[in-house]
């Protein structure tokens, strides 16, 4: 007799849903169910009447049409497979084809062990697969009266962001400031390797968009070339962007490491790490062009202590890919 393979540890309802799905796939292999049967409609839930069991599934009811069978007949076939599961004590077919499940005591003990073992991570899933999501929720307006909507928006936005992160999405909390004069939007950029994930820690590097009645200004902050910055800077009047000049940085590292008696291999290792977290002059031009900004202001220069670098050396690399105005920023500079 075919048996049901056991899925990896999940919370108990997800675990049983996976086991029901595995039983359905065994029936597919046996030709009882077609290979293209839609298992997304199958659920495992609490029965309406607790006396009917611990859980119930509608699998036979929603798959009977695909199987071209009566729901109760399909339920009986599924029940045989589920009775072979090591966490199931009893399977009953009820009414036209509902399946009620009674679990063995070990199922509850295993679930409790999983809760204790996983602690705050219990129930975490990976359905988001690292897809980036920016959740924006408004802050209180300091120029106007507070009302319950401010509280609701903050709580709902933060809860939604936490839920998405728990489901495996790479979430940036774009906590927005807004009043009658300005709106501020934030997005996570790519300054940190692996999008800031270091074990259980997530280091954030943010870019900011400031919208006022007369102009829109975006600050990249520290970042490598980033699609998130392009999206944030769409249509902006001014993009203030960090920049690294690769050729001069490479020459400077080689010289300084040699003067300090450090190996060329170490110089290349450190140089590679530095280049990976900043944006080259050519890349800044491509980002500005893709975002459709009017003016680029360069700042946070790497190397920032090379007296041989001129303004044109910085700007010319940007101009290779960007036809707009390029300004090499300086401390206390005012940009019209």
C-alpha positions in Angstrom: 0.0 0.0 0.0 1.2 3.5 -0.8 2.1 5.6 2.2 2.1 9.4 2.7 5.5 11.1 3.0 5.8 13.5 5.9 6.5 17.2 5.4 8.9 19.2 7.4 7.9 20.8 10.6 5.2 23.5 10.2 2.5 24.8 12.5 0.0 22.1 13.1 -2.8 23.2 10.6 -0.2 23.9 7.9 1.4 20.5 8.7 -1.9 18.7 8.3 -2.7 20.6 5.1 0.6 19.4 3.7 -0.2 15.9 4.7 -3.6 16.0 3.0 -1.9 17.4 -0.1 0.6 14.6 0.0 -2.2 12.1 0.2 -3.9 13.7 -2.8 -0.6 13.4 -4.8 -0.5 9.7 -4.0 -3.9 9.4 -5.5 -2.6 11.3 -8.6 0.1 8.8 -8.9 -2.4 6.0 -8.7 -4.7 7.6 -11.3 -7.5 8.3 -9.0 -7.0 12.1 -9.3 -5.7 13.8 -12.5 -2.2 15.3 -12.4 -3.6 18.8 -12.9 -6.1 18.7 -10.0 -6.2 22.1 -8.3 -5.0 21.5 -4.7 -5.1 25.3 -3.9 -8.8 24.9 -3.1 -8.1 22.3 -0.4 -8.3 23.6 3.2 -7.8 22.0 6.7 -9.8 23.8 9.4 -11.6 23.3 12.7 -14.8 21.3 12.3 -18.0 23.2 13.0 -18.8 20.7 15.8 -15.9 19.9 18.0 -17.3 16.5 18.7 -16.6 15.6 15.0 -12.8 15.7 15.6 -9.8 17.9 15.8 -9.7 19.0 12.2 -11.7 18.7 9.0 -10.8 18.9 5.3 -12.9 19.7 2.2 -10.5 17.9 -0.1 -12.9 15.4 -1.5 -15.7 18.0 -2.0 -13.6 20.3 -4.1 -11.6 17.7 -6.0 -14.5 15.3 -6.9 -15.3 17.2 -10.2 -11.6 16.9 -11.2 -11.7 13.2 -10.4 -15.0 12.7 -12.1 -16.1 10.8 -9.0 -18.7 11.1 -6.2 -17.3 13.2 -3.4 -18.0 10.5 -0.8 -16.2 7.9 -2.9 -13.2 10.2 -3.3 -13.3 10.9 0.5 -13.2 7.2 1.2 -10.1 6.8 -1.0 -8.4 9.8 0.7 -9.4 8.5 4.2 -7.4 5.2 3.5 -4.3 7.2 2.7 -4.7 9.5 5.7 -5.2 6.6 8.1 -1.6 5.6 7.2 -0.3 8.9 8.6 1.6 8.6 11.8 -0.1 11.7 13.4 -3.7 10.6 12.6 -5.6 8.5 15.1 -8.9 8.3 13.3 -10.4 9.4 10.0 -14.2 9.6 9.5 -16.1 10.4 6.3 -19.2 12.4 7.0 -22.2 13.5 5.0 -21.6 13.9 1.2 -17.8 13.7 1.5 -16.4 15.8 4.4 -13.4 14.2 6.1 -13.0 14.6 9.9 -9.6 13.9 11.5 -8.7 13.0 15.1 -5.0 13.4 15.8 -2.9 11.3 18.0 -1.7 12.8 21.3 1.9 12.9 19.8 0.7 15.5 17.3 -0.1 17.9 20.1 3.1 17.1 22.0 5.1 17.7 18.8 3.3 21.0 18.2 4.1 22.1 21.7 7.8 21.1 21.3 7.9 23.1 18.1 6.5 26.2 19.8 9.1 25.9 22.6 11.9 25.3 20.2 11.1 28.0 17.7 10.0 30.6 20.2 9.3 33.9 18.4 10.1 32.3 15.1 7.2 29.8 15.4 5.0 29.9 12.4 7.5 31.8 10.2 7.2 30.9 6.5 9.1 31.7 3.4 6.3 32.3 0.9 7.6 35.8 0.2 10.8 34.3 -1.0 12.7 37.6 -0.2 10.5 39.7 -2.5 11.0 43.4 -1.7 7.9 45.2 -0.3 7.8 48.8 0.8 5.0 49.4 3.3 4.2 53.1 3.7 2.0 54.4 6.5 1.5 58.0 7.5 2.7 59.6 10.7 0.8 62.2 12.7 0.7 65.7 11.2 2.2 68.1 13.7 0.5 71.1 12.1 -3.0 69.7 12.7 -5.1 68.1 15.4 -4.5 64.5 16.3 -7.3 62.0 15.7 -7.9 58.3 15.9 -7.0 57.8 12.2 -3.4 58.6 13.0 -3.3 55.8 15.6 -5.1 53.3 13.3 -2.8 54.0 10.3 0.3 53.6 12.4 -0.9 50.4 14.1 -2.3 48.8 10.9 0.8 49.7 8.8 3.3 48.4 11.4 1.2 45.2 11.9 1.0 44.6 8.1 4.8 45.2 7.7 5.5 42.7 10.5 3.2 40.1 9.1 4.8 40.4 5.6 8.3 40.1 7.1 7.2 37.0 9.1 5.9 35.5 5.8 9.4 35.9 4.2 9.1 39.2 2.4 12.0 41.7 2.5 10.1 44.6 4.1 11.0 48.2 4.2 8.9 50.3 6.6 8.4 53.5 4.6 7.2 55.4 7.6 6.1 58.6 6.0 6.2 62.1 7.5 3.7 64.5 5.9 2.3 68.0 6.6 1.0 70.8 4.4 4.6 71.7 3.4 6.4 68.4 2.8 6.0 64.7 2.3 8.9 62.3 3.1 9.2 58.8 1.7 11.8 56.2 2.6 13.0 53.1 0.8 15.7 50.6 1.7 18.6 50.7 -0.7 21.4 48.2 -1.4 24.3 49.5 0.6 24.7 46.4 2.8 25.6 43.0 1.3 22.8 40.5 1.2 20.3 43.4 1.5 21.4 43.9 5.1 20.7 40.4 6.3 23.3 39.2 8.8 22.0 36.1 10.5 19.0 37.2 12.6 19.9 40.8 12.2 18.7 43.1 9.4 20.8 46.3 9.0 18.9 49.1 7.2 20.3 51.7 4.8 17.6 54.1 3.6 17.2 56.5 0.8 14.8 59.5 1.2 12.4 61.4 -1.1 11.3 64.9 0.0 8.4 66.4 -1.9 7.5 70.1 -1.4 5.2 72.4 -3.4 8.1 73.6 -5.6 10.4 70.7 -6.0 11.2 67.0 -5.3 14.6 66.1 -3.9 15.9 62.5 -3.4 18.9 61.6 -1.2 20.5 58.2 -2.0 22.4 57.9 1.2 25.1 55.2 1.3 24.3 52.6 -1.3 25.5 50.5 -4.2 23.7 50.9 -7.5 20.1 50.3 -6.5 16.8 49.8 -8.4 15.1 51.0 -5.2 16.7 54.4 -5.6 15.6 54.5 -9.3 12.0 53.9 -8.2 12.2 56.4 -5.4 13.7 59.1 -7.6 11.3 58.8 -10.5 10.6 62.3 -11.9 12.5 64.1 -9.1 14.0 67.5 -9.7 17.2 66.8 -7.8 19.0 63.5 -7.0 21.7 63.8 -4.4 23.8 60.7 -4.9 26.9 59.2 -3.3 29.7 58.2 -5.7 32.9 56.2 -5.9 35.5 56.7 -8.6 36.7 53.2 -9.2 39.9 53.9 -11.0 41.3 56.4 -8.4 40.1 54.3 -5.5 41.9 51.2 -6.9 45.1 53.2 -7.4 44.9 54.7 -4.0 44.3 51.4 -2.2 47.2 49.8 -4.1 49.5 52.6 -3.1 48.4 52.9 0.5 48.5 49.2 1.2 52.0 48.9 -0.3 53.2 51.8 1.9 51.8 50.0 4.9 53.5 46.7 4.0 50.2 44.9 3.5 49.8 42.3 0.8 48.3 42.9 -2.6 45.8 40.2 -1.9 44.6 42.0 1.2 44.3 45.2 -0.8 42.2 43.5 -3.4 40.0 41.9 -0.8 39.2 45.2 0.9 38.9 47.0 -2.4 36.4 44.5 -3.6 34.3 45.0 -0.5 34.4 48.8 -0.8 33.5 48.8 -4.5 30.5 46.5 -3.8 28.8 48.9 -1.4 29.1 52.2 -3.3 28.0 53.5 -6.7 30.4 54.3 -9.5 30.3 57.6 -11.4 29.0 55.7 -14.5 26.3 54.0 -12.5 25.1 57.2 -11.0 24.5 58.5 -14.5 22.5 55.4 -15.4 20.4 55.7 -12.3 19.7 59.4 -12.9 18.7 58.7 -16.5 16.5 55.8 -15.6 14.7 57.9 -13.0 14.3 60.8 -15.3 15.7 63.4 -12.8 16.7 66.9 -13.9 19.8 67.5 -11.8 22.3 65.3 -10.1 24.3 66.5 -7.1 27.3 64.3 -6.2 28.2 63.8 -2.6 29.9 61.4 -0.2 32.9 61.0 -2.4 35.1 57.9 -2.4 38.0 58.5 -2.3 37.3 61.7 -0.4 40.9 62.6 0.4 42.5 62.5 -3.1 43.9 66.0 -3.9 44.4 64.9 -7.6 40.7 64.6 -8.2 39.0 67.5 -10.0 35.3 68.3 -10.3 35.4 67.3 -14.0 36.8 63.9 -13.1 33.8 63.3 -11.0 31.2 64.8 -13.3 32.5 63.4 -16.6 31.8 59.8 -15.6 28.2 60.7 -14.8 27.8 62.6 -18.0 28.6 59.5 -20.0 25.1 58.2 -19.2 23.2 61.3 -18.1 22.4 64.3 -20.2 21.1 66.6 -17.4 22.8 69.0 -15.1 25.6 67.5 -12.9 26.9 69.4 -9.8 29.8 68.3 -7.7 28.6 69.0 -4.2 30.6 70.8 -1.5 30.0 71.4 2.2 27.5 74.3 2.8 26.7 74.5 -0.9 23.2 75.8 -1.8 21.5 74.3 -4.9 18.9 76.3 -6.7 
